[in-house]
Amino acid sequence: MAVHTLNQFVLRNLRTFEMIGVLMRIFSFSLVSWLGAASPFMFVWVFNTIDAVLLSWCSALRRDTAYTTLNTFWVLVGVVGVLRAGNVIH
């Protein structure tokens, strides 16, 4: 029941959550663009993965297969990025 209630809350505020996710993505890519090699890569990867989860969730609730696929891919890329930034994998 809690998941259903949470999904209903997200659906009622879908545009807001999508905008938050998009702004998070813009911020993280801008940070890397501005700072280059001096970027806080772990922060950027974690932040970008969170926005990908948020946008995947929103697109899944809207039943938008293309954007669900795209953002789910970014979640996977983000997990690999976090593991690499944390020197868990090379």
One Martini backbone bead per residue (centre of mass of N, CA, C, O) as a GRO file, in nm:
protein
   90
    1MET     BB    1   0.053   0.064  -0.018
    2ALA     BB    2   0.291   0.267  -0.008
    3VAL     BB    3   0.357   0.259  -0.310
    4HIS     BB    4   0.088   0.361  -0.413
    5THR     BB    5   0.094   0.631  -0.261
    6LEU     BB    6   0.360   0.730  -0.385
    7ASN     BB    7   0.270   0.716  -0.681
    8GLN     BB    8   0.035   0.919  -0.650
    9PHE     BB    9   0.210   1.156  -0.566
   10VAL     BB   10   0.383   1.165  -0.818
   11LEU     BB   11   0.150   1.198  -1.022
   12ARG     BB   12   0.044   1.472  -0.900
   13ASN     BB   13   0.378   1.574  -0.934
   14LEU     BB   14   0.523   1.512  -1.209
   15ARG     BB   15   0.636   1.780  -1.324
   16THR     BB   16   0.811   1.845  -1.081
   17PHE     BB   17   0.987   1.589  -1.079
   18GLU     BB   18   1.093   1.621  -1.367
   19MET     BB   19   1.226   1.897  -1.324
   20ILE     BB   20   1.419   1.812  -1.106
   21GLY     BB   21   1.569   1.599  -1.276
   22VAL     BB   22   1.662   1.790  -1.501
   23LEU     BB   23   1.817   1.992  -1.318
   24MET     BB   24   2.014   1.786  -1.208
   25ARG     BB   25   2.143   1.711  -1.478
   26ILE     BB   26   2.239   1.990  -1.558
   27PHE     BB   27   2.417   2.038  -1.313
   28SER     BB   28   2.612   1.793  -1.342
   29PHE     BB   29   2.713   1.861  -1.634
   30SER     BB   30   2.808   2.148  -1.569
   31LEU     BB   31   3.019   2.080  -1.360
   32VAL     BB   32   3.200   1.919  -1.553
   33SER     BB   33   3.239   2.140  -1.766
   34TRP     BB   34   3.369   2.354  -1.571
   35LEU     BB   35   3.586   2.156  -1.402
   36GLY     BB   36   3.650   1.888  -1.501
   37ALA     BB   37   3.902   1.724  -1.340
   38ALA     BB   38   3.793   1.887  -1.068
   39SER     BB   39   3.564   1.715  -1.026
   40PRO     BB   40   3.321   1.564  -0.817
   41PHE     BB   41   3.263   1.258  -0.923
   42MET     BB   42   3.097   1.117  -0.705
   43PHE     BB   43   2.880   1.327  -0.684
   44VAL     BB   44   2.794   1.325  -0.981
   45TRP     BB   45   2.714   1.025  -0.998
   46VAL     BB   46   2.505   1.022  -0.772
   47PHE     BB   47   2.326   1.253  -0.873
   48ASN     BB   48   2.273   1.128  -1.158
   49THR     BB   49   2.141   0.867  -1.050
   50ILE     BB   50   1.906   0.998  -0.904
   51ASP     BB   51   1.781   1.134  -1.154
   52ALA     BB   52   1.739   0.867  -1.309
   53VAL     BB   53   1.543   0.742  -1.112
   54LEU     BB   54   1.330   0.963  -1.119
   55LEU     BB   55   1.284   0.956  -1.434
   56SER     BB   56   1.209   0.657  -1.448
   57TRP     BB   57   0.964   0.667  -1.267
   58CYS     BB   58   0.801   0.873  -1.425
   59SER     BB   59   0.800   0.717  -1.700
   60ALA     BB   60   0.664   0.463  -1.589
   61LEU     BB   61   0.399   0.602  -1.495
   62ARG     BB   62   0.351   0.706  -1.803
   63ARG     BB   63   0.433   0.476  -2.004
   64ASP     BB   64   0.735   0.548  -2.122
   65THR     BB   65   0.945   0.352  -2.282
   66ALA     BB   66   1.174   0.527  -2.390
   67TYR     BB   67   1.241   0.684  -2.119
   68THR     BB   68   1.277   0.439  -1.943
   69THR     BB   69   1.514   0.323  -2.096
   70LEU     BB   70   1.705   0.563  -2.088
   71ASN     BB   71   1.708   0.605  -1.770
   72THR     BB   72   1.794   0.317  -1.697
   73PHE     BB   73   2.061   0.335  -1.835
   74TRP     BB   74   2.165   0.571  -1.651
   75VAL     BB   75   2.166   0.404  -1.398
   76LEU     BB   76   2.379   0.201  -1.489
   77VAL     BB   77   2.598   0.409  -1.548
   78GLY     BB   78   2.601   0.523  -1.260
   79VAL     BB   79   2.690   0.272  -1.110
   80VAL     BB   80   2.957   0.243  -1.258
   81GLY     BB   81   3.064   0.526  -1.183
   82VAL     BB   82   3.064   0.483  -0.878
   83LEU     BB   83   3.253   0.235  -0.877
   84ARG     BB   84   3.489   0.380  -1.015
   85ALA     BB   85   3.517   0.629  -0.823
   86GLY     BB   86   3.551   0.405  -0.575
   87ASN     BB   87   3.747   0.168  -0.670
   88VAL     BB   88   3.589  -0.112  -0.723
   89ILE     BB   89   3.638  -0.065  -1.025
   90HIS     BB   90   3.839  -0.063  -1.352
   0.00000   0.00000   0.00000
